[in-house]
Amino acid sequence: MSTVRIFAGAIGRRSDLDDERIDDLKLALSEIASGMIADGTEARSLAFEIATDESGVHVRTTGPLTGADPSADIGADHRRRLLEALVPDAIWSTEGDEQLVTFSLAR
């Protein structure tokens, strides 16, 4: 998780986000990664695609399906609500055998 947070901080600074928005980006990416890693018992690859424009930062994150039942995971519900509070346009979906989360973070 520390690598994800360092990466998010670097992207936020490079995108000229203010400190509060950088913290939001770090938290959002950490929560997404945490959910995609699930129980942490096996190595998993995650991909973060980030684009910026005058309106803000646009993120697309992909990772393998965890196989866990999301309705039985209280942590997943908490992560989803937290992410929706930070970035209301967050969308969760699946694409083949991967899960996908996209969102935008306004400047």
The first five atom37 places (N, CA, C, CB, O) and aatype in JSON, in Angstrom:
{
  "aatype": [12, 15, 16, 19, 1, 9, 13, 0, 7, 0, 9, 7, 1, 1, 15, 3, 10, 3, 3, 6, 1, 9, 3, 3, 10, 11, 10, 0, 10, 15, 6, 9, 0, 15, 7, 12, 9, 0, 3, 7, 16, 6, 0, 1, 15, 10, 0, 13, 6, 9, 0, 16, 3, 6, 15, 7, 19, 8, 19, 1, 16, 16, 7, 14, 10, 16, 7, 0, 3, 14, 15, 0, 3, 9, 7, 0, 3, 8, 1, 1, 1, 10, 10, 6, 0, 10, 19, 14, 3, 0, 9, 17, 15, 16, 6, 7, 3, 6, 5, 10, 19, 16, 13, 15, 10, 0, 1],
  "atom_mask": [
    [1, 1, 1, 1, 1],
    [1, 1, 1, 1, 1],
    [1, 1, 1, 1, 1],
    [1, 1, 1, 1, 1],
    [1, 1, 1, 1, 1],
    [1, 1, 1, 1, 1],
    [1, 1, 1, 1, 1],
    [1, 1, 1, 1, 1],
    [1, 1, 1, 0, 1],
    [1, 1, 1, 1, 1],
    [1, 1, 1, 1, 1],
    [1, 1, 1, 0, 1],
    [1, 1, 1, 1, 1],
    [1, 1, 1, 1, 1],
    [1, 1, 1, 1, 1],
    [1, 1, 1, 1, 1],
    [1, 1, 1, 1, 1],
    [1, 1, 1, 1, 1],
    [1, 1, 1, 1, 1],
    [1, 1, 1, 1, 1],
    [1, 1, 1, 1, 1],
    [1, 1, 1, 1, 1],
    [1, 1, 1, 1, 1],
    [1, 1, 1, 1, 1],
    [1, 1, 1, 1, 1],
    [1, 1, 1, 1, 1],
    [1, 1, 1, 1, 1],
    [1, 1, 1, 1, 1],
    [1, 1, 1, 1, 1],
    [1, 1, 1, 1, 1],
    [1, 1, 1, 1, 1],
    [1, 1, 1, 1, 1],
    [1, 1, 1, 1, 1],
    [1, 1, 1, 1, 1],
    [1, 1, 1, 0, 1],
    [1, 1, 1, 1, 1],
    [1, 1, 1, 1, 1],
    [1, 1, 1, 1, 1],
    [1, 1, 1, 1, 1],
    [1, 1, 1, 0, 1],
    [1, 1, 1, 1, 1],
    [1, 1, 1, 1, 1],
    [1, 1, 1, 1, 1],
    [1, 1, 1, 1, 1],
    [1, 1, 1, 1, 1],
    [1, 1, 1, 1, 1],
    [1, 1, 1, 1, 1],
    [1, 1, 1, 1, 1],
    [1, 1, 1, 1, 1],
    [1, 1, 1, 1, 1],
    [1, 1, 1, 1, 1],
    [1, 1, 1, 1, 1],
    [1, 1, 1, 1, 1],
    [1, 1, 1, 1, 1],
    [1, 1, 1, 1, 1],
    [1, 1, 1, 0, 1],
    [1, 1, 1, 1, 1],
    [1, 1, 1, 1, 1],
    [1, 1, 1, 1, 1],
    [1, 1, 1, 1, 1],
    [1, 1, 1, 1, 1],
    [1, 1, 1, 1, 1],
    [1, 1, 1, 0, 1],
    [1, 1, 1, 1, 1],
    [1, 1, 1, 1, 1],
    [1, 1, 1, 1, 1],
    [1, 1, 1, 0, 1],
    [1, 1, 1, 1, 1],
    [1, 1, 1, 1, 1],
    [1, 1, 1, 1, 1],
    [1, 1, 1, 1, 1],
    [1, 1, 1, 1, 1],
    [1, 1, 1, 1, 1],
    [1, 1, 1, 1, 1],
    [1, 1, 1, 0, 1],
    [1, 1, 1, 1, 1],
    [1, 1, 1, 1, 1],
    [1, 1, 1, 1, 1],
    [1, 1, 1, 1, 1],
    [1, 1, 1, 1, 1],
    [1, 1, 1, 1, 1],
    [1, 1, 1, 1, 1],
    [1, 1, 1, 1, 1],
    [1, 1, 1, 1, 1],
    [1, 1, 1, 1, 1],
    [1, 1, 1, 1, 1],
    [1, 1, 1, 1, 1],
    [1, 1, 1, 1, 1],
    [1, 1, 1, 1, 1],
    [1, 1, 1, 1, 1],
    [1, 1, 1, 1, 1],
    [1, 1, 1, 1, 1],
    [1, 1, 1, 1, 1],
    [1, 1, 1, 1, 1],
    [1, 1, 1, 1, 1],
    [1, 1, 1, 0, 1],
    [1, 1, 1, 1, 1],
    [1, 1, 1, 1, 1],
    [1, 1, 1, 1, 1],
    [1, 1, 1, 1, 1],
    [1, 1, 1, 1, 1],
    [1, 1, 1, 1, 1],
    [1, 1, 1, 1, 1],
    [1, 1, 1, 1, 1],
    [1, 1, 1, 1, 1],
    [1, 1, 1, 1, 1],
    [1, 1, 1, 1, 1]
  ],
  "atom_positions": [
    [[0.82, -1.19, 0.0], [0.0, 0.0, 0.0], [0.86, 1.26, 0.0], [-0.93, 0.0, 1.2], [0.47, 2.29, -0.56]],
    [[2.03, 1.18, 0.62], [2.86, 2.38, 0.66], [3.28, 2.81, -0.74], [4.11, 2.14, 1.54], [3.38, 4.0, -1.03]],
    [[3.54, 1.85, -1.62], [3.91, 2.19, -3.0], [2.76, 2.89, -3.71], [4.31, 0.92, -3.77], [2.98, 3.85, -4.45]],
    [[1.55, 2.43, -3.5], [0.37, 3.05, -4.11], [0.23, 4.48, -3.61], [-0.92, 2.24, -3.78], [-0.05, 5.39, -4.39]],
    [[0.42, 4.7, -2.31], [0.28, 6.04, -1.75], [1.39, 6.98, -2.26], [0.31, 5.98, -0.21], [1.12, 8.15, -2.54]],
    [[2.61, 6.49, -2.37], [3.71, 7.3, -2.9], [3.42, 7.67, -4.36], [5.06, 6.53, -2.79], [3.6, 8.82, -4.76]],
    [[2.96, 6.68, -5.13], [2.61, 6.92, -6.53], [1.51, 7.97, -6.64], [2.15, 5.6, -7.2], [1.61, 8.9, -7.45]],
    [[0.47, 7.83, -5.84], [-0.65, 8.78, -5.88], [-0.18, 10.19, -5.51], [-1.78, 8.33, -4.94], [-0.61, 11.17, -6.12]],
    [[0.68, 10.29, -4.52], [1.2, 11.6, -4.12], [1.99, 12.25, -5.24], [0.0, 0.0, 0.0], [1.86, 13.45, -5.5]],
    [[2.82, 11.46, -5.92], [3.62, 11.99, -7.03], [2.71, 12.45, -8.18], [4.61, 10.92, -7.54], [2.94, 13.51, -8.77]],
    [[1.7, 11.65, -8.49], [0.75, 12.03, -9.56], [0.01, 13.31, -9.17], [-0.27, 10.89, -9.83], [-0.16, 14.21, -9.99]],
    [[-0.43, 13.39, -7.92], [-1.16, 14.57, -7.46], [-0.32, 15.84, -7.54], [0.0, 0.0, 0.0], [-0.8, 16.89, -7.97]],
    [[0.94, 15.73, -7.11], [1.82, 16.91, -7.17], [2.1, 17.3, -8.62], [3.16, 16.64, -6.44], [2.08, 18.48, -8.96]],
    [[2.34, 16.31, -9.46], [2.63, 16.58, -10.87], [1.4, 17.18, -11.58], [3.06, 15.29, -11.59], [1.54, 17.92, -12.55]],
    [[0.21, 16.86, -11.08], [-1.03, 17.36, -11.66], [-1.47, 18.68, -11.03], [-2.13, 16.34, -11.51], [-2.56, 19.18, -11.33]],
    [[-0.64, 19.24, -10.17], [-0.92, 20.51, -9.49], [-2.18, 20.47, -8.64], [-1.06, 21.6, -10.51], [-2.89, 21.48, -8.53]],
    [[-2.47, 19.32, -8.03], [-3.58, 19.25, -7.08], [-3.14, 19.89, -5.77], [-4.04, 17.78, -6.87], [-1.96, 19.86, -5.43]],
    [[-4.1, 20.46, -5.03], [-3.74, 20.99, -3.72], [-3.57, 19.82, -2.74], [-4.83, 21.99, -3.21], [-3.93, 18.69, -3.06]],
    [[-3.02, 20.1, -1.57], [-2.69, 19.05, -0.61], [-3.9, 18.2, -0.22], [-2.09, 19.67, 0.64], [-3.78, 16.99, -0.07]],
    [[-5.06, 18.83, -0.06], [-6.26, 18.08, 0.32], [-6.67, 17.1, -0.78], [-7.42, 19.05, 0.63], [-7.04, 15.96, -0.49]],
    [[-6.6, 17.54, -2.03], [-6.97, 16.66, -3.15], [-5.94, 15.54, -3.32], [-7.1, 17.48, -4.46], [-6.29, 14.43, -3.7]],
    [[-4.66, 15.84, -3.05], [-3.63, 14.79, -3.09], [-3.94, 13.73, -2.05], [-2.22, 15.4, -2.86], [-3.85, 12.53, -2.32]],
    [[-4.31, 14.16, -0.84], [-4.69, 13.2, 0.21], [-5.9, 12.37, -0.22], [-4.99, 13.92, 1.53], [-5.95, 11.17, 0.04]],
    [[-6.88, 13.01, -0.88], [-8.05, 12.28, -1.37], [-7.64, 11.23, -2.4], [-9.07, 13.27, -2.0], [-8.15, 10.1, -2.38]],
    [[-6.73, 11.6, -3.31], [-6.26, 10.66, -4.33], [-5.53, 9.48, -3.68], [-5.34, 11.37, -5.34], [-5.74, 8.33, -4.05]],
    [[-4.67, 9.78, -2.72], [-3.96, 8.71, -2.01], [-4.93, 7.75, -1.34], [-3.0, 9.31, -0.96], [-4.79, 6.53, -1.45]],
    [[-5.92, 8.3, -0.65], [-6.88, 7.47, 0.05], [-7.72, 6.65, -0.92], [-7.78, 8.33, 0.93], [-7.96, 5.46, -0.71]],
    [[-8.17, 7.29, -2.0], [-9.0, 6.58, -2.99], [-8.23, 5.42, -3.61], [-9.47, 7.54, -4.09], [-8.76, 4.31, -3.69]],
    [[-7.01, 5.66, -4.04], [-6.24, 4.58, -4.66], [-5.88, 3.5, -3.66], [-4.97, 5.14, -5.29], [-5.86, 2.32, -4.01]],
    [[-5.6, 3.87, -2.42], [-5.31, 2.88, -1.38], [-6.5, 1.98, -1.12], [-4.89, 3.57, -0.08], [-6.35, 0.76, -0.99]],
    [[-7.7, 2.57, -1.05], [-8.9, 1.79, -0.79], [-9.22, 0.86, -1.96], [-10.09, 2.72, -0.51], [-9.62, -0.28, -1.76]],
    [[-9.05, 1.35, -3.17], [-9.28, 0.51, -4.34], [-8.29, -0.66, -4.34], [-9.14, 1.33, -5.66], [-8.69, -1.81, -4.53]],
    [[-7.02, -0.36, -4.14], [-6.0, -1.42, -4.13], [-6.27, -2.43, -3.03], [-4.6, -0.81, -3.96], [-6.13, -3.63, -3.23]],
    [[-6.65, -1.94, -1.87], [-6.95, -2.83, -0.75], [-8.07, -3.81, -1.11], [-7.34, -2.02, 0.49], [-7.99, -4.99, -0.79]],
    [[-9.09, -3.31, -1.75], [-10.2, -4.17, -2.15], [-9.81, -5.17, -3.22], [0.0, 0.0, 0.0], [-10.32, -6.29, -3.24]],
    [[-8.91, -4.78, -4.13], [-8.51, -5.67, -5.2], [-7.49, -6.71, -4.74], [-7.94, -4.87, -6.35], [-7.38, -7.79, -5.33]],
    [[-6.77, -6.39, -3.7], [-5.79, -7.35, -3.17], [-6.49, -8.39, -2.31], [-4.71, -6.62, -2.35], [-6.02, -9.52, -2.19]],
    [[-7.61, -8.01, -1.72], [-8.44, -8.9, -0.89], [-7.67, -9.41, 0.31], [-8.97, -10.08, -1.7], [-7.2, -8.61, 1.12]],
    [[-7.53, -10.71, 0.44], [-6.94, -11.28, 1.65], [-5.42, -11.19, 1.69], [-7.35, -12.72, 1.78], [-4.83, -11.44, 2.74]],
    [[-4.79, -10.85, 0.6], [-3.34, -10.65, 0.58], [-2.52, -11.92, 0.66], [0.0, 0.0, 0.0], [-1.31, -11.85, 0.91]],
    [[-3.11, -13.1, 0.44], [-2.36, -14.34, 0.56], [-1.64, -14.73, -0.73], [-3.28, -15.45, 0.97], [-0.82, -15.65, -0.73]],
    [[-1.93, -14.04, -1.82], [-1.24, -14.34, -3.07], [-0.91, -13.04, -3.79], [-2.1, -15.26, -3.97], [-1.56, -12.02, -3.58]],
    [[0.12, -13.09, -4.63], [0.53, -11.9, -5.38], [-0.55, -11.56, -6.41], [1.91, -12.13, -6.07], [-1.09, -12.44, -7.08]],
    [[-0.84, -10.28, -6.53], [-1.82, -9.81, -7.51], [-1.25, -8.58, -8.21], [-3.2, -9.49, -6.83], [-0.62, -7.74, -7.58]],
    [[-1.49, -8.5, -9.5], [-1.06, -7.34, -10.27], [-2.22, -6.38, -10.43], [-0.52, -7.77, -11.66], [-3.34, -6.78, -10.75]],
    [[-1.95, -5.11, -10.19], [-2.93, -4.05, -10.39], [-2.38, -3.1, -11.43], [-3.26, -3.3, -9.05], [-1.17, -2.92, -11.54]],
    [[-3.27, -2.49, -12.19], [-2.86, -1.49, -13.18], [-3.62, -0.2, -12.91], [-3.11, -2.0, -14.64], [-4.84, -0.21, -12.74]],
    [[-2.89, 0.9, -12.88], [-3.48, 2.22, -12.69], [-3.19, 3.02, -13.95], [-2.91, 2.93, -11.4], [-2.03, 3.23, -14.3]],
    [[-4.23, 3.47, -14.61], [-4.1, 4.37, -15.76], [-4.62, 5.72, -15.32], [-4.87, 3.82, -17.03], [-5.77, 5.85, -14.88]],
    [[-3.77, 6.74, -15.43], [-4.15, 8.06, -14.94], [-3.92, 9.09, -16.04], [-3.36, 8.44, -13.66], [-2.84, 9.16, -16.64]],
    [[-4.94, 9.88, -16.29], [-4.85, 10.97, -17.26], [-5.26, 12.25, -16.56], [-5.75, 10.69, -18.52], [-6.07, 12.23, -15.63]],
    [[-4.71, 13.35, -17.01], [-5.08, 14.65, -16.44], [-5.5, 15.59, -17.57], [-3.91, 15.25, -15.62], [-5.04, 15.49, -18.7]],
    [[-6.37, 16.51, -17.21], [-6.74, 17.6, -18.1], [-7.08, 18.8, -17.22], [-7.93, 17.21, -19.04], [-6.85, 18.77, -16.01]],
    [[-7.63, 19.83, -17.81], [-7.91, 21.05, -17.05], [-8.95, 20.84, -15.95], [-8.38, 22.15, -17.98], [-9.01, 21.61, -14.99]],
    [[-9.77, 19.81, -16.07], [-10.81, 19.58, -15.06], [-10.33, 18.75, -13.87], [-12.0, 18.89, -15.69], [-10.92, 18.82, -12.79]],
    [[-9.27, 17.97, -14.05], [-8.77, 17.18, -12.93], [-8.03, 15.93, -13.36], [0.0, 0.0, 0.0], [-7.44, 15.87, -14.44]],
    [[-8.08, 14.92, -12.49], [-7.37, 13.65, -12.68], [-8.41, 12.56, -12.93], [-6.47, 13.31, -11.44], [-9.42, 12.47, -12.22]],
    [[-8.16, 11.73, -13.94], [-9.08, 10.66, -14.31], [-8.36, 9.33, -14.14], [-9.62, 10.85, -15.77], [-7.28, 9.13, -14.7]],
    [[-8.95, 8.43, -13.38], [-8.28, 7.19, -12.99], [-9.07, 5.97, -13.48], [-8.1, 7.13, -11.47], [-10.3, 5.94, -13.4]],
    [[-8.34, 4.99, -13.97], [-8.9, 3.68, -14.33], [-7.99, 2.64, -13.69], [-9.01, 3.47, -15.92], [-6.81, 2.56, -14.01]],
    [[-8.55, 1.84, -12.8], [-7.78, 0.82, -12.09], [-8.34, -0.55, -12.4], [-7.8, 1.08, -10.57], [-9.55, -0.77, -12.32]],
    [[-7.46, -1.48, -12.77], [-7.89, -2.85, -13.03], [-7.08, -3.81, -12.17], [-7.74, -3.2, -14.52], [-5.91, -3.57, -11.86]],
    [[-7.73, -4.9, -11.81], [-7.09, -5.95, -11.04], [-7.91, -7.22, -11.16], [0.0, 0.0, 0.0], [-9.05, -7.19, -11.63]],
    [[-7.33, -8.34, -10.74], [-8.05, -9.61, -10.87], [-9.27, -9.68, -9.96], [-7.12, -10.78, -10.56], [-9.28, -9.07, -8.89]],
    [[-10.27, -10.41, -10.38], [-11.41, -10.66, -9.51], [-10.92, -11.42, -8.29], [-12.55, -11.45, -10.26], [-10.09, -12.33, -8.42]],
    [[-11.41, -11.07, -7.12], [-10.93, -11.7, -5.9], [-11.6, -13.03, -5.62], [-11.14, -10.78, -4.73], [-11.05, -13.86, -4.89]],
    [[-12.76, -13.26, -6.16], [-13.49, -14.49, -5.88], [-14.27, -14.42, -4.59], [0.0, 0.0, 0.0], [-15.07, -15.32, -4.29]],
    [[-14.06, -13.36, -3.81], [-14.8, -13.2, -2.55], [-16.2, -12.69, -2.84], [-14.06, -12.23, -1.59], [-16.42, -11.96, -3.81]],
    [[-17.14, -13.06, -2.01], [-18.52, -12.59, -2.14], [-18.59, -11.18, -1.56], [-19.52, -13.55, -1.41], [-18.49, -11.02, -0.34]],
    [[-18.75, -10.14, -2.4], [-18.75, -8.77, -1.9], [-19.82, -8.5, -0.85], [-18.93, -7.82, -3.05], [-19.61, -7.66, 0.03]],
    [[-20.95, -9.19, -0.93], [-22.01, -8.94, 0.04], [-21.64, -9.47, 1.43], [-23.32, -9.58, -0.44], [-22.21, -9.04, 2.43]],
    [[-20.69, -10.4, 1.49], [-20.27, -10.95, 2.78], [-19.08, -10.2, 3.35], [-19.93, -12.43, 2.63], [-18.65, -10.49, 4.48]],
    [[-18.53, -9.26, 2.61], [-17.33, -8.54, 3.03], [-17.72, -7.16, 3.55], [-16.31, -8.41, 1.86], [-17.99, -6.24, 2.77]],
    [[-17.75, -7.02, 4.87], [-18.11, -5.74, 5.49], [-17.1, -4.66, 5.1], [-18.18, -5.87, 7.02], [-17.47, -3.5, 4.9]],
    [[-15.82, -5.04, 4.99], [-14.78, -4.09, 4.59], [-15.01, -3.55, 3.2], [0.0, 0.0, 0.0], [-14.75, -2.37, 2.94]],
    [[-15.51, -4.39, 2.29], [-15.77, -3.95, 0.91], [-16.85, -2.87, 0.9], [-16.19, -5.14, 0.03], [-16.74, -1.89, 0.17]],
    [[-17.89, -3.05, 1.71], [-18.95, -2.05, 1.79], [-18.41, -0.74, 2.34], [-20.11, -2.57, 2.66], [-18.76, 0.33, 1.85]],
    [[-17.58, -0.82, 3.36], [-16.97, 0.38, 3.94], [-16.09, 1.09, 2.91], [-16.14, 0.01, 5.2], [-16.16, 2.31, 2.77]],
    [[-15.25, 0.33, 2.19], [-14.38, 0.92, 1.17], [-15.2, 1.6, 0.09], [-13.47, -0.14, 0.55], [-14.86, 2.7, -0.35]],
    [[-16.27, 0.96, -0.34], [-17.11, 1.53, -1.4], [-17.75, 2.84, -0.95], [-18.2, 0.53, -1.82], [-17.75, 3.81, -1.7]],
    [[-18.29, 2.87, 0.26], [-18.92, 4.1, 0.77], [-17.9, 5.22, 0.93], [-19.62, 3.84, 2.1], [-18.18, 6.37, 0.62]],
    [[-16.71, 4.88, 1.42], [-15.65, 5.88, 1.58], [-15.25, 6.44, 0.22], [-14.44, 5.27, 2.29], [-15.11, 7.65, 0.07]],
    [[-15.06, 5.56, -0.75], [-14.68, 6.01, -2.08], [-15.77, 6.87, -2.71], [-14.37, 4.82, -2.98], [-15.47, 7.88, -3.35]],
    [[-17.02, 6.48, -2.54], [-18.12, 7.28, -3.09], [-18.19, 8.66, -2.44], [-19.45, 6.55, -2.9], [-18.6, 9.62, -3.09]],
    [[-17.8, 8.78, -1.16], [-17.78, 10.09, -0.51], [-16.66, 10.95, -1.08], [-17.61, 9.92, 1.02], [-16.82, 12.17, -1.23]],
    [[-15.53, 10.33, -1.4], [-14.39, 11.08, -1.95], [-14.59, 11.42, -3.42], [-13.1, 10.27, -1.79], [-14.33, 12.54, -3.85]],
    [[-15.07, 10.45, -4.18], [-15.24, 10.61, -5.63], [-16.6, 10.03, -6.03], [-14.08, 9.91, -6.42], [-16.7, 8.85, -6.37]],
    [[-17.63, 10.86, -5.99], [-19.01, 10.38, -6.23], [-19.23, 9.72, -7.59], [-19.96, 11.51, -6.11], [-20.19, 8.97, -7.75]],
    [[-18.36, 9.97, -8.57], [-18.57, 9.37, -9.89], [-17.9, 8.0, -10.03], [-18.06, 10.31, -10.96], [-17.84, 7.46, -11.14]],
    [[-17.39, 7.44, -8.94], [-16.73, 6.13, -9.0], [-17.67, 5.07, -9.54], [-16.22, 5.72, -7.61], [-18.83, 4.99, -9.15]],
    [[-17.15, 4.26, -10.45], [-17.92, 3.18, -11.06], [-17.14, 1.88, -10.92], [-18.23, 3.48, -12.57], [-15.97, 1.8, -11.3]],
    [[-17.79, 0.86, -10.36], [-17.22, -0.48, -10.24], [-17.83, -1.36, -11.3], [-17.45, -1.08, -8.82], [-19.05, -1.32, -11.52]],
    [[-17.02, -2.14, -11.97], [-17.54, -3.08, -12.96], [-16.55, -4.23, -13.12], [-17.8, -2.38, -14.33], [-15.47, -4.24, -12.53]],
    [[-16.95, -5.2, -13.92], [-16.05, -6.29, -14.26], [-15.86, -6.29, -15.77], [-16.59, -7.67, -13.76], [-16.74, -5.89, -16.53]],
    [[-14.69, -6.75, -16.17], [-14.34, -6.81, -17.58], [-13.58, -8.12, -17.76], [-13.47, -5.55, -18.05], [-12.4, -8.21, -17.45]],
    [[-14.27, -9.14, -18.27], [-13.64, -10.46, -18.37], [-13.37, -11.01, -16.98], [0.0, 0.0, 0.0], [-14.28, -11.12, -16.16]],
    [[-12.11, -11.34, -16.71], [-11.74, -11.88, -15.4], [-11.09, -10.81, -14.51], [-10.8, -13.07, -15.57], [-10.35, -11.14, -13.58]],
    [[-11.36, -9.54, -14.8], [-10.81, -8.45, -14.01], [-11.92, -7.57, -13.44], [-9.85, -7.61, -14.85], [-13.01, -7.48, -14.0]],
    [[-11.61, -6.93, -12.33], [-12.49, -5.9, -11.81], [-11.92, -4.55, -12.22], [-12.66, -6.02, -10.25], [-10.71, -4.4, -12.4]],
    [[-12.8, -3.59, -12.36], [-12.44, -2.28, -12.89], [-13.1, -1.21, -12.02], [-12.86, -2.14, -14.39], [-14.28, -1.3, -11.69]],
    [[-12.31, -0.19, -11.67], [-12.86, 0.96, -10.96], [-12.37, 2.2, -11.7], [-12.41, 0.98, -9.43], [-11.18, 2.36, -11.95]],
    [[-13.31, 3.08, -12.05], [-12.96, 4.35, -12.69], [-13.54, 5.49, -11.87], [-13.47, 4.39, -14.15], [-14.6, 5.37, -11.27]],
    [[-12.82, 6.61, -11.87], [-13.33, 7.82, -11.22], [-12.53, 9.02, -11.69], [-13.26, 7.7, -9.68], [-11.45, 8.88, -12.27]],
    [[-13.08, 10.19, -11.43], [-12.4, 11.44, -11.69], [-12.31, 12.23, -10.41], [-13.12, 12.25, -12.78], [-13.21, 12.16, -9.57]],
    [[-11.25, 12.95, -10.25], [-11.03, 13.79, -9.08], [-10.83, 15.22, -9.58], [-9.8, 13.3, -8.22], [-9.81, 15.53, -10.21]],
    [[-11.79, 16.08, -9.3], [-11.73, 17.46, -9.77], [-10.61, 18.21, -9.07], [-13.07, 18.17, -9.55], [-10.24, 17.88, -7.94]],
    [[-10.09, 19.21, -9.74], [-9.04, 20.06, -9.14], [-9.63, 20.92, -8.06], [-8.37, 20.95, -10.19], [-8.91, 21.7, -7.43]]
  ]
}
